[in-house]
């Protein structure tokens, strides 16, 4: 099997390339910088066809599209919102044009998406059948998924990977939290009752590999089966690093510091992986305590 991966220099894409390569998959990394060797291919997601020649993706068995600017790295200014949209919606459209230009287009596309589709679910658990929420992020994710329509219309099997927060000590949400928690400065955010839908990097990679071999299409939640409240997450991380976590950051402070982005920390996202489990996938890390311990150890 030959699989092309965008976002292959990022946390998840880089790990996925190594994971699939170790499983005997021939991996082609799509990178923005000049290619370094035969296993890399330079592309430019800002161009209508990604800057890829018609033959570039010919004969590739599947494409995993993981490009996208980090959602929570800074405030959602108008310029930042434009960047977030272009890096997802526009890059997806460009990649699909390149796929369809190939004489033998890749028959499978696993396209990055996010549980931001659902918006604030409060305390209610939701699965893939739930409608899109309201606000900037649900609208962005909805448009992101709709950008894959031309691939579906061409007969390509498309899976929209609605990823939760991926736990890894190397980055994402968890990486920056480790130092303050190890210093005893861990704190719950606001009331702490808001849910966090998460998945370890290990299980995320395993799920992508699983979906490459399945016949599923459409949205699939890549989240562990037991979402945790912010308070539970805070306690579990404090236990994992053997430090107390008795502090609290008031919601008003978060809103003042982050503006509209604060909704990501203060709203509740209780998302369950119904389709993944129904297809027979089993999690190595289904609960938050052992999951954090494993993520920190790797």
C-alpha positions as CSV (number, residue, x, y, z in Angstrom):
1,X,0.0,0.0,0.0
2,X,1.2,3.5,-0.9
3,X,-0.2,6.4,1.3
4,X,0.4,10.1,0.8
5,X,0.2,12.3,3.9
6,X,-0.1,16.1,4.1
7,X,0.9,17.8,7.3
8,X,3.6,15.2,7.5
9,X,6.0,17.5,9.4
10,X,3.4,18.2,12.2
11,X,2.9,16.3,15.4
12,X,0.2,13.9,14.1
13,X,1.3,13.6,10.5
14,X,5.0,13.0,11.4
15,X,4.0,10.3,13.9
16,X,1.6,8.8,11.4
17,X,4.3,8.6,8.7
18,X,6.6,6.8,11.1
19,X,3.8,4.5,12.3
20,X,2.6,3.5,8.9
21,X,6.2,3.1,7.6
22,X,6.9,0.7,10.5
23,X,3.9,-1.3,9.4
24,X,5.2,-1.8,5.9
25,X,3.3,1.0,4.2
26,X,5.1,3.0,1.5
27,X,4.6,6.6,2.8
28,X,4.9,9.6,0.5
29,X,5.1,12.8,2.6
30,X,3.7,16.0,1.1
31,X,5.7,18.9,2.4
32,X,5.8,22.6,1.8
33,X,9.6,23.0,1.8
34,X,11.7,21.5,-1.0
35,X,11.5,17.7,-1.0
36,X,14.3,15.8,0.6
37,X,14.5,12.5,-1.2
38,X,12.2,10.3,-3.2
39,X,9.8,9.7,-0.3
40,X,8.8,13.4,-0.1
41,X,6.9,15.6,-2.6
42,X,6.7,19.4,-2.4
43,X,3.3,20.9,-2.6
44,X,1.8,24.4,-2.2
45,X,-1.7,24.3,-0.7
46,X,-2.2,28.0,-1.6
47,X,-2.2,27.1,-5.3
48,X,-5.5,25.8,-6.9
49,X,-4.1,22.4,-7.6
50,X,-1.6,22.4,-4.8
51,X,1.2,22.9,-7.3
52,X,1.1,19.2,-8.0
53,X,1.5,17.9,-11.5
54,X,-1.2,15.5,-12.9
55,X,1.0,12.5,-12.4
56,X,2.0,13.4,-8.8
57,X,-0.5,11.3,-7.0
58,X,-1.1,8.7,-9.7
59,X,-1.3,5.2,-8.3
60,X,-1.4,6.3,-4.7
61,X,-3.7,3.9,-2.7
62,X,-4.9,6.5,-0.2
63,X,-4.3,10.1,0.9
64,X,-4.4,11.2,4.5
65,X,-4.9,15.0,4.6
66,X,-3.8,16.5,8.0
67,X,-2.8,20.0,7.0
68,X,-4.2,22.9,9.0
69,X,-2.9,25.9,11.1
70,X,-3.2,25.3,14.9
71,X,-6.6,26.3,16.2
72,X,-5.6,27.4,19.7
73,X,-2.1,29.0,19.2
74,X,-3.3,32.6,19.3
75,X,-6.4,34.9,19.3
76,X,-9.0,34.6,16.6
77,X,-8.5,37.9,14.9
78,X,-10.0,38.4,11.4
79,X,-6.7,37.7,9.9
80,X,-6.2,34.6,12.0
81,X,-9.7,33.3,11.1
82,X,-8.8,33.7,7.4
83,X,-5.6,31.7,7.9
84,X,-7.4,29.0,9.7
85,X,-10.0,28.7,7.0
86,X,-7.5,28.8,4.1
87,X,-5.3,26.2,5.7
88,X,-8.3,23.8,5.9
89,X,-11.0,24.5,3.4
90,X,-8.8,25.9,0.6
91,X,-6.0,23.3,1.1
92,X,-8.6,20.4,0.9
93,X,-10.0,21.8,-2.3
94,X,-6.5,22.1,-3.8
95,X,-5.5,18.6,-2.8
96,X,-8.7,17.0,-4.3
97,X,-8.1,18.8,-7.6
98,X,-4.6,17.3,-7.6
99,X,-6.1,13.8,-6.8
100,X,-8.7,14.0,-9.6
101,X,-6.1,15.2,-12.1
102,X,-4.2,11.9,-11.8
103,X,-4.8,9.3,-14.5
104,X,-5.5,6.8,-11.7
105,X,-6.8,8.9,-8.8
106,X,-6.3,7.7,-5.2
107,X,-9.5,5.8,-4.3
108,X,-9.4,6.7,-0.6
109,X,-9.2,10.1,1.2
110,X,-9.0,10.3,5.0
111,X,-9.6,14.0,5.5
112,X,-8.8,15.9,8.6
113,X,-11.8,17.4,10.5
114,X,-12.5,18.1,14.2
115,X,-15.1,17.6,16.9
116,X,-15.5,21.4,16.7
117,X,-18.3,20.4,14.3
118,X,-20.6,19.9,17.3
119,X,-20.0,23.2,19.1
120,X,-20.9,23.3,22.8
121,X,-22.7,20.0,23.7
122,X,-23.0,21.0,27.4
123,X,-23.3,17.8,29.4
124,X,-24.9,15.8,26.6
125,X,-23.0,13.0,24.9
126,X,-23.1,13.2,21.1
127,X,-22.0,10.9,18.3
128,X,-21.6,11.3,14.5
129,X,-25.4,11.6,14.0
130,X,-25.5,15.0,15.8
131,X,-26.0,18.2,13.8
132,X,-23.4,20.9,13.5
133,X,-23.3,23.5,16.2
134,X,-23.3,27.3,16.0
135,X,-20.4,29.7,15.9
136,X,-17.1,30.2,14.2
137,X,-15.5,26.8,14.8
138,X,-18.6,24.7,13.9
139,X,-19.0,26.7,10.7
140,X,-15.4,26.3,9.8
141,X,-15.5,22.5,10.3
142,X,-18.7,22.2,8.3
143,X,-17.1,24.1,5.4
144,X,-14.0,22.0,5.8
145,X,-16.0,18.7,5.4
146,X,-18.1,20.1,2.6
147,X,-14.8,20.8,0.7
148,X,-14.5,17.0,0.3
149,X,-17.7,16.8,-1.8
150,X,-15.9,16.7,-5.2
151,X,-14.0,13.7,-4.1
152,X,-17.1,11.9,-3.0
153,X,-18.8,12.8,-6.2
154,X,-15.9,11.2,-8.1
155,X,-16.4,7.9,-6.3
156,X,-13.5,8.3,-3.8
157,X,-14.2,6.8,-0.4
158,X,-13.9,9.8,2.0
159,X,-13.7,9.6,5.7
160,X,-13.9,12.9,7.7
161,X,-11.6,12.4,10.7
162,X,-13.4,14.4,13.5
163,X,-10.4,14.4,15.9
164,X,-10.6,15.3,19.5
165,X,-7.7,16.7,21.5
166,X,-4.7,14.5,20.8
167,X,-2.7,13.8,23.9
168,X,1.1,13.7,23.5
169,X,3.9,15.1,25.6
170,X,5.5,16.3,22.4
171,X,2.9,19.0,21.7
172,X,-0.8,19.8,21.3
173,X,-2.6,20.6,24.5
174,X,-0.6,18.4,26.8
175,X,2.9,19.4,25.9
176,X,2.7,23.0,27.1
177,X,0.9,21.9,30.3
178,X,3.5,19.6,31.6
179,X,6.0,22.2,32.9
180,X,3.4,24.2,35.0
181,X,1.8,21.1,36.3
182,X,5.3,19.7,37.3
183,X,5.9,23.0,39.1
184,X,2.7,22.5,41.1
185,X,0.9,25.3,39.1
186,X,-1.8,23.1,37.5
187,X,-5.2,24.7,37.5
188,X,-8.7,23.8,36.5
189,X,-10.4,26.3,34.1
190,X,-13.5,28.0,35.1
191,X,-16.0,25.7,36.9
192,X,-14.2,22.6,35.7
193,X,-17.4,20.9,34.7
194,X,-17.0,21.4,31.0
195,X,-16.2,18.2,29.1
196,X,-13.0,17.6,27.1
197,X,-13.0,14.9,24.4
198,X,-9.6,13.5,23.9
199,X,-7.6,10.7,22.4
200,X,-4.0,9.6,22.9
201,X,-1.7,10.0,20.0
202,X,-1.1,6.2,20.0
203,X,-4.9,5.5,19.6
204,X,-5.2,8.2,17.0
205,X,-2.5,6.6,14.8
206,X,-4.1,3.2,15.3
207,X,-7.5,4.5,14.4
208,X,-6.2,6.0,11.2
209,X,-4.5,2.7,10.2
210,X,-7.8,0.9,11.1
211,X,-9.8,3.2,8.9
212,X,-7.5,2.8,5.9
213,X,-8.4,-0.9,5.9
214,X,-12.1,-0.5,6.6
215,X,-15.0,0.3,4.2
216,X,-16.3,3.2,6.3
217,X,-17.0,6.6,4.8
218,X,-18.4,9.9,6.1
219,X,-17.7,11.4,9.6
220,X,-15.9,9.3,12.2
221,X,-15.2,10.7,15.7
222,X,-11.6,10.0,16.8
223,X,-12.1,10.4,20.5
224,X,-11.7,8.1,23.4
225,X,-15.0,6.6,24.7
226,X,-14.8,8.4,28.1
227,X,-14.7,12.2,27.7
228,X,-13.4,13.8,30.9
229,X,-14.4,17.0,32.6
230,X,-11.8,19.7,33.0
231,X,-11.6,19.0,36.7
232,X,-11.1,15.3,36.1
233,X,-8.4,16.0,33.5
234,X,-6.7,18.4,35.9
235,X,-6.7,15.9,38.8
236,X,-5.5,13.1,36.5
237,X,-2.6,15.1,35.1
238,X,-1.6,16.2,38.5
239,X,-1.5,12.6,39.7
240,X,0.5,11.6,36.6
241,X,3.2,14.1,37.4
242,X,2.9,13.6,41.2
243,X,2.1,17.2,42.1
244,X,-0.9,18.9,43.6
245,X,-3.3,21.0,41.4
246,X,-5.5,23.2,43.7
247,X,-5.6,26.4,41.6
248,X,-8.4,27.7,39.5
249,X,-8.3,30.1,36.6
250,X,-11.6,32.1,36.6
251,X,-13.6,32.1,33.4
252,X,-13.5,35.9,33.2
253,X,-9.7,35.8,33.2
254,X,-9.7,33.3,30.3
255,X,-12.1,35.4,28.3
256,X,-10.1,38.5,28.9
257,X,-6.8,36.8,27.8
258,X,-8.1,34.9,24.8
259,X,-11.2,36.6,23.5
260,X,-13.3,34.5,21.3
261,X,-10.8,31.6,21.5
262,X,-11.8,31.2,25.2
263,X,-14.9,29.4,24.0
264,X,-12.7,26.4,23.3
265,X,-11.6,26.2,26.9
266,X,-14.9,27.1,28.6
267,X,-17.5,25.3,26.4
268,X,-18.2,21.6,26.8
269,X,-17.4,19.0,24.2
270,X,-18.7,15.5,25.1
271,X,-18.2,13.5,22.0
272,X,-18.2,9.7,21.8
273,X,-16.7,7.4,19.0
274,X,-19.9,5.5,18.1
275,X,-18.9,4.6,14.5
276,X,-15.4,3.6,15.3
277,X,-16.4,1.3,18.1
278,X,-19.3,-0.2,16.1
279,X,-16.7,-1.1,13.4
280,X,-14.7,-3.1,15.9
281,X,-12.0,-0.7,16.9
282,X,-10.7,-1.1,20.5
283,X,-8.8,1.6,22.4
284,X,-5.5,1.0,24.2
285,X,-6.2,4.0,26.4
286,X,-10.0,4.4,27.0
287,X,-9.8,6.4,30.3
288,X,-8.1,9.6,31.2
289,X,-5.8,8.6,34.0
290,X,-4.0,5.7,32.3
291,X,-4.1,7.7,29.1
292,X,-2.2,10.6,30.5
293,X,0.3,8.4,32.2
294,X,1.0,6.6,28.9
295,X,1.1,9.9,26.9
296,X,3.7,11.4,29.3
297,X,5.8,8.2,29.3
298,X,6.1,8.1,25.4
